Amino acid sequence: MSDAIGPGDLVLCVNAAPNHVTGEPVPLLAGETYRVFTVMDFACPCGRSDALLDVGVDFAWCQSRFRLLPKPKLEVKPRRVSAPREKETV
């Protein structure tokens, strides 16, 4: 799964359970969207994922806490072009 997630991607927090190792509460909020700064290819001590994600909150979090959001699709909108009006001299 770490191949699919890269820096700049948006991820959704789906698991705000206490820390795997210490049992302390985490500052993440379930249902919140975070932007990935870096992906660290280290196995999480819990054994659930092969990468840790840095999302700007504390240090790094187990990848199993997040789900990758689809990238927004580009919408093509017609642009209105304004041309200068010609003035008639009388």
PDB file of N, CA, C and O in Angstrom:
ATOM      1  N   MET A   1       0.813  -1.191   0.000  1.00  0.00           N
ATOM      2  CA  MET A   1       0.000   0.000   0.000  1.00  0.00           C
ATOM      3  C   MET A   1       0.857   1.256   0.000  1.00  0.00           C
ATOM      4  O   MET A   1       0.397   2.297  -0.470  1.00  0.00           O
ATOM      5  N   SER A   2       2.082   1.201   0.507  1.00  0.00           N
ATOM      6  CA  SER A   2       2.909   2.405   0.571  1.00  0.00           C
ATOM      7  C   SER A   2       3.280   2.910  -0.817  1.00  0.00           C
ATOM      8  O   SER A   2       3.621   4.082  -0.973  1.00  0.00           O
ATOM      9  N   ASP A   3       3.218   2.039  -1.836  1.00  0.00           N
ATOM     10  CA  ASP A   3       3.506   2.496  -3.195  1.00  0.00           C
ATOM     11  C   ASP A   3       2.416   3.421  -3.709  1.00  0.00           C
ATOM     12  O   ASP A   3       2.683   4.296  -4.533  1.00  0.00           O
ATOM     13  N   ALA A   4       1.188   3.239  -3.232  1.00  0.00           N
ATOM     14  CA  ALA A   4       0.072   4.040  -3.712  1.00  0.00           C
ATOM     15  C   ALA A   4       0.061   5.431  -3.081  1.00  0.00           C
ATOM     16  O   ALA A   4      -0.422   6.381  -3.696  1.00  0.00           O
ATOM     17  N   ILE A   5       0.578   5.561  -1.879  1.00  0.00           N
ATOM     18  CA  ILE A   5       0.559   6.839  -1.176  1.00  0.00           C
ATOM     19  C   ILE A   5       1.902   7.526  -1.343  1.00  0.00           C
ATOM     20  O   ILE A   5       2.956   6.906  -1.204  1.00  0.00           O
ATOM     21  N   GLY A   6       1.848   8.820  -1.643  1.00  0.00           N
ATOM     22  CA  GLY A   6       3.067   9.587  -1.812  1.00  0.00           C
ATOM     23  C   GLY A   6       2.922  10.962  -1.192  1.00  0.00           C
ATOM     24  O   GLY A   6       1.833  11.334  -0.756  1.00  0.00           O
ATOM     25  N   PRO A   7       4.007  11.723  -1.147  1.00  0.00           N
ATOM     26  CA  PRO A   7       3.936  13.082  -0.603  1.00  0.00           C
ATOM     27  C   PRO A   7       2.932  13.927  -1.371  1.00  0.00           C
ATOM     28  O   PRO A   7       2.882  13.886  -2.601  1.00  0.00           O
ATOM     29  N   GLY A   8       2.134  14.690  -0.638  1.00  0.00           N
ATOM     30  CA  GLY A   8       1.141  15.562  -1.245  1.00  0.00           C
ATOM     31  C   GLY A   8      -0.231  14.936  -1.365  1.00  0.00           C
ATOM     32  O   GLY A   8      -1.196  15.644  -1.652  1.00  0.00           O
ATOM     33  N   ASP A   9      -0.357  13.625  -1.155  1.00  0.00           N
ATOM     34  CA  ASP A   9      -1.654  12.966  -1.249  1.00  0.00           C
ATOM     35  C   ASP A   9      -2.514  13.305  -0.038  1.00  0.00           C
ATOM     36  O   ASP A   9      -2.002  13.612   1.039  1.00  0.00           O
ATOM     37  N   LEU A  10      -3.818  13.244  -0.231  1.00  0.00           N
ATOM     38  CA  LEU A  10      -4.750  13.440   0.866  1.00  0.00           C
ATOM     39  C   LEU A  10      -5.165  12.081   1.406  1.00  0.00           C
ATOM     40  O   LEU A  10      -5.467  11.164   0.642  1.00  0.00           O
ATOM     41  N   VAL A  11      -5.178  11.956   2.737  1.00  0.00           N
ATOM     42  CA  VAL A  11      -5.590  10.714   3.375  1.00  0.00           C
ATOM     43  C   VAL A  11      -6.655  11.024   4.419  1.00  0.00           C
ATOM     44  O   VAL A  11      -6.673  12.109   5.000  1.00  0.00           O
ATOM     45  N   LEU A  12      -7.533  10.067   4.648  1.00  0.00           N
ATOM     46  CA  LEU A  12      -8.606  10.188   5.622  1.00  0.00           C
ATOM     47  C   LEU A  12      -8.248   9.352   6.837  1.00  0.00           C
ATOM     48  O   LEU A  12      -7.900   8.179   6.701  1.00  0.00           O
ATOM     49  N   CYS A  13      -8.329   9.939   8.020  1.00  0.00           N
ATOM     50  CA  CYS A  13      -8.052   9.198   9.249  1.00  0.00           C
ATOM     51  C   CYS A  13      -9.272   8.337   9.573  1.00  0.00           C
ATOM     52  O   CYS A  13     -10.369   8.859   9.772  1.00  0.00           O
ATOM     53  N   VAL A  14      -9.081   7.035   9.625  1.00  0.00           N
ATOM     54  CA  VAL A  14     -10.194   6.128   9.916  1.00  0.00           C
ATOM     55  C   VAL A  14     -10.022   5.435  11.265  1.00  0.00           C
ATOM     56  O   VAL A  14     -10.915   4.713  11.707  1.00  0.00           O
ATOM     57  N   ASN A  15      -8.882   5.647  11.920  1.00  0.00           N
ATOM     58  CA  ASN A  15      -8.619   4.968  13.178  1.00  0.00           C
ATOM     59  C   ASN A  15      -7.893   5.923  14.118  1.00  0.00           C
ATOM     60  O   ASN A  15      -6.695   6.157  13.961  1.00  0.00           O
ATOM     61  N   ALA A  16      -8.605   6.469  15.085  1.00  0.00           N
ATOM     62  CA  ALA A  16      -7.989   7.374  16.055  1.00  0.00           C
ATOM     63  C   ALA A  16      -7.851   6.680  17.400  1.00  0.00           C
ATOM     64  O   ALA A  16      -7.936   7.317  18.450  1.00  0.00           O
ATOM     65  N   ALA A  17      -7.635   5.360  17.363  1.00  0.00           N
ATOM     66  CA  ALA A  17      -7.457   4.578  18.590  1.00  0.00           C
ATOM     67  C   ALA A  17      -6.175   5.021  19.294  1.00  0.00           C
ATOM     68  O   ALA A  17      -5.322   5.660  18.677  1.00  0.00           O
ATOM     69  N   PRO A  18      -6.032   4.692  20.562  1.00  0.00           N
ATOM     70  CA  PRO A  18      -4.805   5.056  21.273  1.00  0.00           C
ATOM     71  C   PRO A  18      -3.563   4.491  20.599  1.00  0.00           C
ATOM     72  O   PRO A  18      -3.645   3.573  19.783  1.00  0.00           O
ATOM     73  N   ASN A  19      -2.424   5.049  20.950  1.00  0.00           N
ATOM     74  CA  ASN A  19      -1.138   4.641  20.393  1.00  0.00           C
ATOM     75  C   ASN A  19      -0.950   3.133  20.546  1.00  0.00           C
ATOM     76  O   ASN A  19      -1.267   2.565  21.592  1.00  0.00           O
ATOM     77  N   HIS A  20      -0.430   2.483  19.489  1.00  0.00           N
ATOM     78  CA  HIS A  20      -0.256   1.028  19.498  1.00  0.00           C
ATOM     79  C   HIS A  20       0.675   0.548  20.608  1.00  0.00           C
ATOM     80  O   HIS A  20       0.438  -0.492  21.222  1.00  0.00           O
ATOM     81  N   VAL A  21       1.730   1.312  20.856  1.00  0.00           N
ATOM     82  CA  VAL A  21       2.771   0.854  21.768  1.00  0.00           C
ATOM     83  C   VAL A  21       2.525   1.327  23.201  1.00  0.00           C
ATOM     84  O   VAL A  21       2.571   0.531  24.139  1.00  0.00           O
ATOM     85  N   THR A  22       2.262   2.631  23.366  1.00  0.00           N
ATOM     86  CA  THR A  22       2.173   3.201  24.713  1.00  0.00           C
ATOM     87  C   THR A  22       0.759   3.223  25.280  1.00  0.00           C
ATOM     88  O   THR A  22       0.586   3.270  26.498  1.00  0.00           O
ATOM     89  N   GLY A  23      -0.254   3.190  24.418  1.00  0.00           N
ATOM     90  CA  GLY A  23      -1.633   3.254  24.892  1.00  0.00           C
ATOM     91  C   GLY A  23      -2.117   4.659  25.166  1.00  0.00           C
ATOM     92  O   GLY A  23      -3.232   4.844  25.653  1.00  0.00           O
ATOM     93  N   GLU A  24      -1.291   5.667  24.859  1.00  0.00           N
ATOM     94  CA  GLU A  24      -1.675   7.061  25.087  1.00  0.00           C
ATOM     95  C   GLU A  24      -2.623   7.529  23.990  1.00  0.00           C
ATOM     96  O   GLU A  24      -2.551   7.027  22.868  1.00  0.00           O
ATOM     97  N   PRO A  25      -3.517   8.488  24.287  1.00  0.00           N
ATOM     98  CA  PRO A  25      -4.413   9.011  23.253  1.00  0.00           C
ATOM     99  C   PRO A  25      -3.625   9.733  22.168  1.00  0.00           C
ATOM    100  O   PRO A  25      -2.566  10.301  22.432  1.00  0.00           O
ATOM    101  N   VAL A  26      -4.144   9.707  20.959  1.00  0.00           N
ATOM    102  CA  VAL A  26      -3.456  10.340  19.831  1.00  0.00           C
ATOM    103  C   VAL A  26      -4.155  11.646  19.466  1.00  0.00           C
ATOM    104  O   VAL A  26      -5.356  11.782  19.697  1.00  0.00           O
ATOM    105  N   PRO A  27      -3.423  12.615  18.897  1.00  0.00           N
ATOM    106  CA  PRO A  27      -4.038  13.893  18.530  1.00  0.00           C
ATOM    107  C   PRO A  27      -4.800  13.849  17.203  1.00  0.00           C
ATOM    108  O   PRO A  27      -5.346  14.869  16.781  1.00  0.00           O
ATOM    109  N   LEU A  28      -4.847  12.700  16.542  1.00  0.00           N
ATOM    110  CA  LEU A  28      -5.574  12.586  15.276  1.00  0.00           C
ATOM    111  C   LEU A  28      -7.067  12.502  15.539  1.00  0.00           C
ATOM    112  O   LEU A  28      -7.496  12.041  16.597  1.00  0.00           O
ATOM    113  N   LEU A  29      -7.862  12.953  14.561  1.00  0.00           N
ATOM    114  CA  LEU A  29      -9.309  12.884  14.675  1.00  0.00           C
ATOM    115  C   LEU A  29      -9.859  11.989  13.572  1.00  0.00           C
ATOM    116  O   LEU A  29      -9.534  12.171  12.398  1.00  0.00           O
ATOM    117  N   ALA A  30     -10.690  11.027  13.950  1.00  0.00           N
ATOM    118  CA  ALA A  30     -11.299  10.152  12.948  1.00  0.00           C
ATOM    119  C   ALA A  30     -12.221  10.987  12.069  1.00  0.00           C
ATOM    120  O   ALA A  30     -12.995  11.804  12.567  1.00  0.00           O
ATOM    121  N   GLY A  31     -12.132  10.775  10.764  1.00  0.00           N
ATOM    122  CA  GLY A  31     -12.952  11.526   9.817  1.00  0.00           C
ATOM    123  C   GLY A  31     -12.286  12.790   9.297  1.00  0.00           C
ATOM    124  O   GLY A  31     -12.826  13.441   8.402  1.00  0.00           O
ATOM    125  N   GLU A  32     -11.138  13.148   9.828  1.00  0.00           N
ATOM    126  CA  GLU A  32     -10.413  14.337   9.374  1.00  0.00           C
ATOM    127  C   GLU A  32      -9.500  13.972   8.203  1.00  0.00           C
ATOM    128  O   GLU A  32      -9.019  12.843   8.103  1.00  0.00           O
ATOM    129  N   THR A  33      -9.273  14.934   7.333  1.00  0.00           N
ATOM    130  CA  THR A  33      -8.401  14.749   6.179  1.00  0.00           C
ATOM    131  C   THR A  33      -7.041  15.368   6.487  1.00  0.00           C
ATOM    132  O   THR A  33      -6.952  16.464   7.040  1.00  0.00           O
ATOM    133  N   TYR A  34      -5.987  14.644   6.118  1.00  0.00           N
ATOM    134  CA  TYR A  34      -4.623  15.113   6.332  1.00  0.00           C
ATOM    135  C   TYR A  34      -3.843  15.014   5.029  1.00  0.00           C
ATOM    136  O   TYR A  34      -4.128  14.155   4.195  1.00  0.00           O
ATOM    137  N   ARG A  35      -2.862  15.888   4.854  1.00  0.00           N
ATOM    138  CA  ARG A  35      -1.979  15.830   3.686  1.00  0.00           C
ATOM    139  C   ARG A  35      -0.679  15.147   4.104  1.00  0.00           C
ATOM    140  O   ARG A  35      -0.104  15.469   5.144  1.00  0.00           O
ATOM    141  N   VAL A  36      -0.226  14.205   3.288  1.00  0.00           N
ATOM    142  CA  VAL A  36       0.987  13.447   3.576  1.00  0.00           C
ATOM    143  C   VAL A  36       2.210  14.286   3.211  1.00  0.00           C
ATOM    144  O   VAL A  36       2.320  14.774   2.086  1.00  0.00           O
ATOM    145  N   PHE A  37       3.130  14.451   4.169  1.00  0.00           N
ATOM    146  CA  PHE A  37       4.383  15.145   3.896  1.00  0.00           C
ATOM    147  C   PHE A  37       5.439  14.170   3.406  1.00  0.00           C
ATOM    148  O   PHE A  37       6.082  14.410   2.384  1.00  0.00           O
ATOM    149  N   THR A  38       5.620  13.079   4.125  1.00  0.00           N
ATOM    150  CA  THR A  38       6.591  12.063   3.720  1.00  0.00           C
ATOM    151  C   THR A  38       6.063  10.674   4.054  1.00  0.00           C
ATOM    152  O   THR A  38       5.246  10.498   4.958  1.00  0.00           O
ATOM    153  N   VAL A  39       6.552   9.694   3.301  1.00  0.00           N
ATOM    154  CA  VAL A  39       6.259   8.287   3.562  1.00  0.00           C
ATOM    155  C   VAL A  39       7.575   7.629   3.954  1.00  0.00           C
ATOM    156  O   VAL A  39       8.534   7.637   3.182  1.00  0.00           O
ATOM    157  N   MET A  40       7.616   7.066   5.144  1.00  0.00           N
ATOM    158  CA  MET A  40       8.830   6.414   5.629  1.00  0.00           C
ATOM    159  C   MET A  40       8.649   4.901   5.537  1.00  0.00           C
ATOM    160  O   MET A  40       7.734   4.343   6.142  1.00  0.00           O
ATOM    161  N   ASP A  41       9.508   4.253   4.792  1.00  0.00           N
ATOM    162  CA  ASP A  41       9.396   2.814   4.566  1.00  0.00           C
ATOM    163  C   ASP A  41       9.962   2.019   5.732  1.00  0.00           C
ATOM    164  O   ASP A  41      10.935   1.281   5.578  1.00  0.00           O
ATOM    165  N   PHE A  42       9.354   2.172   6.888  1.00  0.00           N
ATOM    166  CA  PHE A  42       9.713   1.403   8.076  1.00  0.00           C
ATOM    167  C   PHE A  42       8.473   0.634   8.510  1.00  0.00           C
ATOM    168  O   PHE A  42       7.370   1.180   8.506  1.00  0.00           O
ATOM    169  N   ALA A  43       8.642  -0.602   8.875  1.00  0.00           N
ATOM    170  CA  ALA A  43       7.509  -1.391   9.360  1.00  0.00           C
ATOM    171  C   ALA A  43       7.055  -0.840  10.706  1.00  0.00           C
ATOM    172  O   ALA A  43       7.873  -0.531  11.572  1.00  0.00           O
ATOM    173  N   CYS A  44       5.755  -0.723  10.866  1.00  0.00           N
ATOM    174  CA  CYS A  44       5.208  -0.249  12.134  1.00  0.00           C
ATOM    175  C   CYS A  44       5.403  -1.347  13.184  1.00  0.00           C
ATOM    176  O   CYS A  44       5.292  -2.529  12.860  1.00  0.00           O
ATOM    177  N   PRO A  45       5.690  -0.977  14.425  1.00  0.00           N
ATOM    178  CA  PRO A  45       5.878  -1.988  15.468  1.00  0.00           C
ATOM    179  C   PRO A  45       4.658  -2.887  15.671  1.00  0.00           C
ATOM    180  O   PRO A  45       4.791  -4.005  16.168  1.00  0.00           O
ATOM    181  N   CYS A  46       3.470  -2.410  15.291  1.00  0.00           N
ATOM    182  CA  CYS A  46       2.266  -3.222  15.469  1.00  0.00           C
ATOM    183  C   CYS A  46       2.189  -4.343  14.426  1.00  0.00           C
ATOM    184  O   CYS A  46       1.450  -5.309  14.616  1.00  0.00           O
ATOM    185  N   GLY A  47       2.942  -4.223  13.328  1.00  0.00           N
ATOM    186  CA  GLY A  47       2.949  -5.257  12.300  1.00  0.00           C
ATOM    187  C   GLY A  47       1.825  -5.145  11.288  1.00  0.00           C
ATOM    188  O   GLY A  47       1.688  -6.023  10.436  1.00  0.00           O
ATOM    189  N   ARG A  48       1.007  -4.087  11.351  1.00  0.00           N
ATOM    190  CA  ARG A  48      -0.122  -3.936  10.436  1.00  0.00           C
ATOM    191  C   ARG A  48       0.231  -3.258   9.128  1.00  0.00           C
ATOM    192  O   ARG A  48      -0.504  -3.405   8.151  1.00  0.00           O
ATOM    193  N   SER A  49       1.324  -2.525   9.073  1.00  0.00           N
ATOM    194  CA  SER A  49       1.662  -1.813   7.836  1.00  0.00           C
ATOM    195  C   SER A  49       3.161  -1.827   7.602  1.00  0.00           C
ATOM    196  O   SER A  49       3.953  -2.104   8.503  1.00  0.00           O
ATOM    197  N   ASP A  50       3.527  -1.517   6.355  1.00  0.00           N
ATOM    198  CA  ASP A  50       4.932  -1.512   5.980  1.00  0.00           C
ATOM    199  C   ASP A  50       5.498  -0.105   5.862  1.00  0.00           C
ATOM    200  O   ASP A  50       6.621   0.071   5.391  1.00  0.00           O
ATOM    201  N   ALA A  51       4.728   0.906   6.288  1.00  0.00           N
ATOM    202  CA  ALA A  51       5.205   2.284   6.182  1.00  0.00           C
ATOM    203  C   ALA A  51       4.594   3.145   7.279  1.00  0.00           C
ATOM    204  O   ALA A  51       3.521   2.852   7.808  1.00  0.00           O
ATOM    205  N   LEU A  52       5.312   4.216   7.602  1.00  0.00           N
ATOM    206  CA  LEU A  52       4.817   5.222   8.527  1.00  0.00           C
ATOM    207  C   LEU A  52       4.599   6.505   7.743  1.00  0.00           C
ATOM    208  O   LEU A  52       5.395   6.832   6.863  1.00  0.00           O
ATOM    209  N   LEU A  53       3.531   7.239   8.049  1.00  0.00           N
ATOM    210  CA  LEU A  53       3.197   8.471   7.338  1.00  0.00           C
ATOM    211  C   LEU A  53       3.413   9.667   8.243  1.00  0.00           C
ATOM    212  O   LEU A  53       3.008   9.659   9.405  1.00  0.00           O
ATOM    213  N   ASP A  54       4.053  10.697   7.707  1.00  0.00           N
ATOM    214  CA  ASP A  54       4.191  11.972   8.400  1.00  0.00           C
ATOM    215  C   ASP A  54       3.122  12.899   7.840  1.00  0.00           C
ATOM    216  O   ASP A  54       3.176  13.291   6.674  1.00  0.00           O
ATOM    217  N   VAL A  55       2.140  13.252   8.686  1.00  0.00           N
ATOM    218  CA  VAL A  55       1.048  14.117   8.246  1.00  0.00           C
ATOM    219  C   VAL A  55       1.084  15.474   8.946  1.00  0.00           C
ATOM    220  O   VAL A  55       0.102  16.216   8.919  1.00  0.00           O
ATOM    221  N   GLY A  56       2.219  15.799   9.573  1.00  0.00           N
ATOM    222  CA  GLY A  56       2.378  17.098  10.217  1.00  0.00           C
ATOM    223  C   GLY A  56       1.856  17.151  11.629  1.00  0.00           C
ATOM    224  O   GLY A  56       1.900  18.213  12.250  1.00  0.00           O
ATOM    225  N   VAL A  57       1.364  16.052  12.165  1.00  0.00           N
ATOM    226  CA  VAL A  57       0.898  15.993  13.543  1.00  0.00           C
ATOM    227  C   VAL A  57       1.828  15.046  14.289  1.00  0.00           C
ATOM    228  O   VAL A  57       1.906  13.862  13.961  1.00  0.00           O
ATOM    229  N   ASP A  58       2.529  15.559  15.285  1.00  0.00           N
ATOM    230  CA  ASP A  58       3.570  14.806  15.995  1.00  0.00           C
ATOM    231  C   ASP A  58       4.608  14.296  15.004  1.00  0.00           C
ATOM    232  O   ASP A  58       5.042  15.056  14.139  1.00  0.00           O
ATOM    233  N   PHE A  59       5.023  13.024  15.103  1.00  0.00           N
ATOM    234  CA  PHE A  59       6.112  12.560  14.249  1.00  0.00           C
ATOM    235  C   PHE A  59       5.608  11.744  13.064  1.00  0.00           C
ATOM    236  O   PHE A  59       5.562  12.263  11.948  1.00  0.00           O
ATOM    237  N   ALA A  60       5.236  10.504  13.265  1.00  0.00           N
ATOM    238  CA  ALA A  60       4.780   9.646  12.174  1.00  0.00           C
ATOM    239  C   ALA A  60       3.735   8.680  12.711  1.00  0.00           C
ATOM    240  O   ALA A  60       3.730   8.328  13.890  1.00  0.00           O
ATOM    241  N   TRP A  61       2.845   8.261  11.805  1.00  0.00           N
ATOM    242  CA  TRP A  61       1.736   7.405  12.213  1.00  0.00           C
ATOM    243  C   TRP A  61       1.670   6.173  11.331  1.00  0.00           C
ATOM    244  O   TRP A  61       2.069   6.190  10.167  1.00  0.00           O
ATOM    245  N   CYS A  62       1.155   5.107  11.918  1.00  0.00           N
ATOM    246  CA  CYS A  62       0.975   3.842  11.206  1.00  0.00           C
ATOM    247  C   CYS A  62       0.059   4.068  10.008  1.00  0.00           C
ATOM    248  O   CYS A  62      -0.975   4.729  10.116  1.00  0.00           O
ATOM    249  N   GLN A  63       0.444   3.523   8.896  1.00  0.00           N
ATOM    250  CA  GLN A  63      -0.316   3.698   7.658  1.00  0.00           C
ATOM    251  C   GLN A  63      -1.715   3.082   7.754  1.00  0.00           C
ATOM    252  O   GLN A  63      -2.616   3.488   7.020  1.00  0.00           O
ATOM    253  N   SER A  64      -1.903   2.116   8.642  1.00  0.00           N
ATOM    254  CA  SER A  64      -3.209   1.469   8.771  1.00  0.00           C
ATOM    255  C   SER A  64      -4.262   2.401   9.361  1.00  0.00           C
ATOM    256  O   SER A  64      -5.450   2.078   9.332  1.00  0.00           O
ATOM    257  N   ARG A  65      -3.855   3.543   9.893  1.00  0.00           N
ATOM    258  CA  ARG A  65      -4.814   4.516  10.424  1.00  0.00           C
ATOM    259  C   ARG A  65      -5.493   5.340   9.340  1.00  0.00           C
ATOM    260  O   ARG A  65      -6.471   6.035   9.613  1.00  0.00           O
ATOM    261  N   PHE A  66      -4.986   5.269   8.119  1.00  0.00           N
ATOM    262  CA  PHE A  66      -5.444   6.170   7.057  1.00  0.00           C
ATOM    263  C   PHE A  66      -5.925   5.410   5.833  1.00  0.00           C
ATOM    264  O   PHE A  66      -5.538   4.264   5.603  1.00  0.00           O
ATOM    265  N   ARG A  67      -6.773   6.062   5.052  1.00  0.00           N
ATOM    266  CA  ARG A  67      -7.195   5.563   3.748  1.00  0.00           C
ATOM    267  C   ARG A  67      -6.919   6.667   2.732  1.00  0.00           C
ATOM    268  O   ARG A  67      -7.174   7.844   2.989  1.00  0.00           O
ATOM    269  N   LEU A  68      -6.399   6.269   1.584  1.00  0.00           N
ATOM    270  CA  LEU A  68      -6.070   7.214   0.524  1.00  0.00           C
ATOM    271  C   LEU A  68      -7.355   7.750  -0.108  1.00  0.00           C
ATOM    272  O   LEU A  68      -8.243   6.977  -0.469  1.00  0.00           O
ATOM    273  N   LEU A  69      -7.450   9.063  -0.239  1.00  0.00           N
ATOM    274  CA  LEU A  69      -8.592   9.682  -0.907  1.00  0.00           C
ATOM    275  C   LEU A  69      -8.289   9.815  -2.395  1.00  0.00           C
ATOM    276  O   LEU A  69      -7.137  10.030  -2.771  1.00  0.00           O
ATOM    277  N   PRO A  70      -9.301   9.689  -3.241  1.00  0.00           N
ATOM    278  CA  PRO A  70      -9.050   9.849  -4.680  1.00  0.00           C
ATOM    279  C   PRO A  70      -8.635  11.279  -4.995  1.00  0.00           C
ATOM    280  O   PRO A  70      -9.051  12.230  -4.334  1.00  0.00           O
ATOM    281  N   LYS A  71      -7.803  11.402  -6.027  1.00  0.00           N
ATOM    282  CA  LYS A  71      -7.352  12.730  -6.444  1.00  0.00           C
ATOM    283  C   LYS A  71      -8.508  13.451  -7.135  1.00  0.00           C
ATOM    284  O   LYS A  71      -9.271  12.826  -7.872  1.00  0.00           O
ATOM    285  N   PRO A  72      -8.644  14.745  -6.909  1.00  0.00           N
ATOM    286  CA  PRO A  72      -9.723  15.482  -7.570  1.00  0.00           C
ATOM    287  C   PRO A  72      -9.507  15.510  -9.076  1.00  0.00           C
ATOM    288  O   PRO A  72      -8.386  15.663  -9.561  1.00  0.00           O
ATOM    289  N   LYS A  73     -10.607  15.359  -9.799  1.00  0.00           N
ATOM    290  CA  LYS A  73     -10.524  15.366 -11.257  1.00  0.00           C
ATOM    291  C   LYS A  73     -10.594  16.804 -11.759  1.00  0.00           C
ATOM    292  O   LYS A  73     -11.277  17.649 -11.181  1.00  0.00           O
ATOM    293  N   LEU A  74      -9.888  17.056 -12.826  1.00  0.00           N
ATOM    294  CA  LEU A  74      -9.863  18.377 -13.407  1.00  0.00           C
ATOM    295  C   LEU A  74     -11.178  18.647 -14.122  1.00  0.00           C
ATOM    296  O   LEU A  74     -11.607  17.847 -14.955  1.00  0.00           O
ATOM    297  N   GLU A  75     -11.808  19.747 -13.811  1.00  0.00           N
ATOM    298  CA  GLU A  75     -13.045  20.135 -14.472  1.00  0.00           C
ATOM    299  C   GLU A  75     -12.725  21.162 -15.551  1.00  0.00           C
ATOM    300  O   GLU A  75     -12.071  22.172 -15.290  1.00  0.00           O
ATOM    301  N   VAL A  76     -13.186  20.895 -16.743  1.00  0.00           N
ATOM    302  CA  VAL A  76     -12.975  21.834 -17.844  1.00  0.00           C
ATOM    303  C   VAL A  76     -14.160  22.795 -17.864  1.00  0.00           C
ATOM    304  O   VAL A  76     -15.306  22.385 -18.050  1.00  0.00           O
ATOM    305  N   LYS A  77     -13.870  24.059 -17.673  1.00  0.00           N
ATOM    306  CA  LYS A  77     -14.912  25.083 -17.688  1.00  0.00           C
ATOM    307  C   LYS A  77     -14.662  26.004 -18.875  1.00  0.00           C
ATOM    308  O   LYS A  77     -13.529  26.430 -19.101  1.00  0.00           O
ATOM    309  N   PRO A  78     -15.700  26.312 -19.627  1.00  0.00           N
ATOM    310  CA  PRO A  78     -15.503  27.251 -20.740  1.00  0.00           C
ATOM    311  C   PRO A  78     -15.181  28.645 -20.193  1.00  0.00           C
ATOM    312  O   PRO A  78     -15.805  29.122 -19.245  1.00  0.00           O
ATOM    313  N   ARG A  79     -14.213  29.265 -20.805  1.00  0.00           N
ATOM    314  CA  ARG A  79     -13.819  30.595 -20.364  1.00  0.00           C
ATOM    315  C   ARG A  79     -14.414  31.645 -21.279  1.00  0.00           C
ATOM    316  O   ARG A  79     -14.517  31.460 -22.492  1.00  0.00           O
ATOM    317  N   ARG A  80     -14.791  32.719 -20.685  1.00  0.00           N
ATOM    318  CA  ARG A  80     -15.349  33.824 -21.446  1.00  0.00           C
ATOM    319  C   ARG A  80     -14.214  34.773 -21.809  1.00  0.00           C
ATOM    320  O   ARG A  80     -13.510  35.281 -20.937  1.00  0.00           O
ATOM    321  N   VAL A  81     -14.051  34.999 -23.082  1.00  0.00           N
ATOM    322  CA  VAL A  81     -12.982  35.858 -23.555  1.00  0.00           C
ATOM    323  C   VAL A  81     -13.555  37.236 -23.835  1.00  0.00           C
ATOM    324  O   VAL A  81     -14.555  37.377 -24.538  1.00  0.00           O
ATOM    325  N   SER A  82     -12.926  38.225 -23.290  1.00  0.00           N
ATOM    326  CA  SER A  82     -13.392  39.585 -23.557  1.00  0.00           C
ATOM    327  C   SER A  82     -12.464  40.225 -24.574  1.00  0.00           C
ATOM    328  O   SER A  82     -11.244  40.255 -24.415  1.00  0.00           O
ATOM    329  N   ALA A  83     -13.089  40.733 -25.620  1.00  0.00           N
ATOM    330  CA  ALA A  83     -12.341  41.414 -26.661  1.00  0.00           C
ATOM    331  C   ALA A  83     -12.638  42.913 -26.560  1.00  0.00           C
ATOM    332  O   ALA A  83     -13.757  43.296 -26.217  1.00  0.00           O
ATOM    333  N   PRO A  84     -11.669  43.748 -26.850  1.00  0.00           N
ATOM    334  CA  PRO A  84     -11.938  45.193 -26.784  1.00  0.00           C
ATOM    335  C   PRO A  84     -12.952  45.610 -27.864  1.00  0.00           C
ATOM    336  O   PRO A  84     -12.925  45.120 -28.993  1.00  0.00           O
ATOM    337  N   ARG A  85     -13.813  46.500 -27.487  1.00  0.00           N
ATOM    338  CA  ARG A  85     -14.827  46.987 -28.431  1.00  0.00           C
ATOM    339  C   ARG A  85     -14.226  48.077 -29.305  1.00  0.00           C
ATOM    340  O   ARG A  85     -13.444  48.917 -28.860  1.00  0.00           O
ATOM    341  N   GLU A  86     -14.621  48.024 -30.540  1.00  0.00           N
ATOM    342  CA  GLU A  86     -14.131  49.057 -31.451  1.00  0.00           C
ATOM    343  C   GLU A  86     -15.053  50.246 -31.372  1.00  0.00           C
ATOM    344  O   GLU A  86     -16.273  50.092 -31.329  1.00  0.00           O
ATOM    345  N   LYS A  87     -14.477  51.438 -31.352  1.00  0.00           N
ATOM    346  CA  LYS A  87     -15.262  52.653 -31.281  1.00  0.00           C
ATOM    347  C   LYS A  87     -15.356  53.283 -32.657  1.00  0.00           C
ATOM    348  O   LYS A  87     -14.363  53.355 -33.381  1.00  0.00           O
ATOM    349  N   GLU A  88     -16.543  53.738 -33.019  1.00  0.00           N
ATOM    350  CA  GLU A  88     -16.737  54.427 -34.307  1.00  0.00           C
ATOM    351  C   GLU A  88     -16.520  55.921 -34.094  1.00  0.00           C
ATOM    352  O   GLU A  88     -16.985  56.499 -33.111  1.00  0.00           O
ATOM    353  N   THR A  89     -15.820  56.518 -35.015  1.00  0.00           N
ATOM    354  CA  THR A  89     -15.659  57.966 -34.949  1.00  0.00           C
ATOM    355  C   THR A  89     -16.678  58.589 -35.909  1.00  0.00           C
ATOM    356  O   THR A  89     -16.789  58.206 -37.073  1.00  0.00           O
ATOM    357  N   VAL A  90     -17.395  59.539 -35.383  1.00  0.00           N
ATOM    358  CA  VAL A  90     -18.448  60.193 -36.192  1.00  0.00           C
ATOM    359  C   VAL A  90     -17.998  61.560 -36.625  1.00  0.00           C
ATOM    360  O   VAL A  90     -18.738  62.265 -37.310  1.00  0.00           O
TER     361      VAL A  90
END
